[in-house]
Amino acid sequence: MIKNGTVDPDVDDDKYMKDLNGTPSKCSIKRNANYNPQQHPKYLLSKNQDNFQVIFSMLWANSPELCESVWALIAKLPKNQSVIESLKTLKFIKDVEKSSAAAGGTRDEAAISAAWSSMLDPQAIFKLLYCL
């Protein structure tokens, strides 16, 4: 335990840990030379879009306890790169504009509004919070 939390090799810690008596003692933590952070379960869950969508779908449950636990899990995961890239590049808007241009060149405001709503849906408060 470090700072009352489990040891995470991806976090730069201050090297203090509790001994069996509960008093702080200094120690050193060496990283496993074969450790690959990209194979850590938290990265695998965040990177796989299907897994990420399943986790997010659990936030629609009618159980506040479940939603709280799922939100705590999402907060501990690395940010989903697909969501970040989509927001950075506004790919969801560009795709709608490309399809509008191919269909006749007029800007389809309804489709653009729907694309924004799918990404920043005010009805899906947790997804909106995550994206913001």
C-alpha positions as CSV (number, residue, x, y, z in Angstrom):
1,M,0.0,0.0,0.0
2,I,1.2,3.5,-0.8
3,K,-0.7,6.4,0.5
4,N,-3.5,4.0,1.4
5,G,-3.8,2.8,-2.2
6,T,-2.4,-0.1,-4.1
7,V,1.0,0.1,-5.8
8,D,0.7,1.1,-9.4
9,P,3.9,0.9,-11.4
10,D,2.6,3.6,-13.8
11,V,2.4,6.2,-11.1
12,D,5.4,8.1,-9.9
13,D,5.1,7.7,-6.1
14,D,7.1,9.0,-3.2
15,K,8.3,5.5,-2.2
16,Y,6.6,5.5,1.2
17,M,4.6,2.5,2.3
18,K,3.1,1.2,5.4
19,D,4.8,-1.7,7.2
20,L,3.0,-4.4,9.1
21,N,2.7,-2.2,12.2
22,G,1.1,0.7,10.3
23,T,4.0,3.1,10.6
24,P,5.5,4.7,7.5
25,S,8.8,3.3,6.4
26,K,10.9,4.2,3.4
27,C,11.4,1.6,0.7
28,S,12.3,1.4,-3.0
29,I,10.2,-0.1,-5.7
30,K,11.9,-1.4,-8.8
31,R,10.1,-1.8,-12.0
32,N,9.9,-5.2,-13.6
33,A,12.1,-5.0,-16.7
34,N,9.6,-7.1,-18.6
35,Y,6.6,-5.0,-17.6
36,N,4.7,-3.5,-20.5
37,P,2.3,-0.8,-19.4
38,Q,0.3,-1.2,-22.6
39,Q,-0.7,-4.7,-21.5
40,H,-2.0,-3.4,-18.1
41,P,-5.7,-4.2,-17.9
42,K,-6.6,-0.5,-17.5
43,Y,-5.1,0.3,-20.9
44,L,-6.7,-2.7,-22.5
45,L,-10.1,-1.7,-21.2
46,S,-9.7,1.9,-22.3
47,K,-8.2,1.1,-25.7
48,N,-10.8,-1.5,-26.8
49,Q,-13.9,0.5,-28.0
50,D,-16.3,-2.4,-27.5
51,N,-15.2,-2.9,-23.8
52,F,-15.4,0.9,-23.3
53,Q,-18.9,1.1,-24.7
54,V,-20.1,-1.8,-22.4
55,I,-18.7,-0.1,-19.4
56,F,-20.4,3.2,-20.4
57,S,-23.7,1.4,-21.0
58,M,-23.7,0.3,-17.3
59,L,-24.1,4.0,-16.4
60,W,-27.7,3.7,-17.6
61,A,-28.6,1.3,-14.8
62,N,-31.3,2.3,-12.3
63,S,-28.9,1.5,-9.5
64,P,-27.1,4.5,-8.0
65,E,-24.6,2.2,-6.3
66,L,-23.7,0.6,-9.7
67,C,-23.5,3.9,-11.4
68,E,-21.2,5.3,-8.7
69,S,-18.9,2.2,-8.9
70,V,-18.8,2.3,-12.7
71,W,-18.1,6.0,-12.8
72,A,-15.2,5.5,-10.3
73,L,-13.8,2.7,-12.6
74,I,-14.0,5.0,-15.6
75,A,-12.3,7.8,-13.7
76,K,-9.4,5.4,-12.9
77,L,-9.0,4.3,-16.5
78,P,-6.8,6.1,-19.0
79,K,-8.8,8.4,-21.3
80,N,-10.2,6.6,-24.3
81,Q,-8.1,7.7,-27.3
82,S,-11.0,7.3,-29.7
83,V,-13.1,9.8,-27.8
84,I,-10.2,12.2,-27.5
85,E,-9.3,12.0,-31.2
86,S,-13.0,12.4,-32.1
87,L,-13.2,15.6,-30.0
88,K,-9.9,17.0,-31.2
89,T,-10.5,16.6,-34.9
90,L,-14.3,16.9,-34.8
91,K,-14.4,13.8,-37.1
92,F,-18.1,13.2,-36.4
93,I,-18.9,16.7,-37.8
94,K,-16.5,16.4,-40.7
95,D,-18.0,13.0,-41.7
96,V,-21.5,14.6,-41.8
97,E,-20.3,17.5,-43.8
98,K,-18.6,15.2,-46.3
99,S,-21.7,13.2,-46.8
100,S,-23.7,16.4,-47.2
101,A,-21.3,17.7,-49.8
102,A,-21.5,14.4,-51.7
103,A,-25.3,14.5,-51.6
104,G,-25.7,17.9,-53.2
105,G,-23.5,20.4,-51.4
106,T,-26.0,21.9,-49.0
107,R,-25.1,21.9,-45.3
108,D,-27.4,19.6,-43.4
109,E,-27.9,21.4,-40.1
110,A,-30.2,18.7,-38.7
111,A,-27.5,16.0,-39.4
112,I,-24.8,18.2,-37.9
113,S,-27.0,18.8,-34.8
114,A,-27.6,15.1,-34.5
115,A,-23.9,14.4,-34.7
116,W,-23.2,16.9,-31.9
117,S,-25.9,15.3,-29.8
118,S,-24.5,11.9,-30.3
119,M,-21.2,13.0,-29.0
120,L,-22.3,15.5,-26.3
121,D,-25.7,14.0,-25.5
122,P,-27.3,16.1,-22.7
123,Q,-29.5,13.0,-21.9
124,A,-26.4,10.9,-21.2
125,I,-25.0,13.0,-18.3
126,F,-22.0,10.7,-17.6
127,K,-21.0,10.6,-21.3
128,L,-21.3,14.4,-21.5
129,L,-19.2,14.8,-18.3
130,Y,-16.6,12.4,-19.6
131,C,-16.3,14.3,-23.0
132,L,-16.1,17.6,-21.3
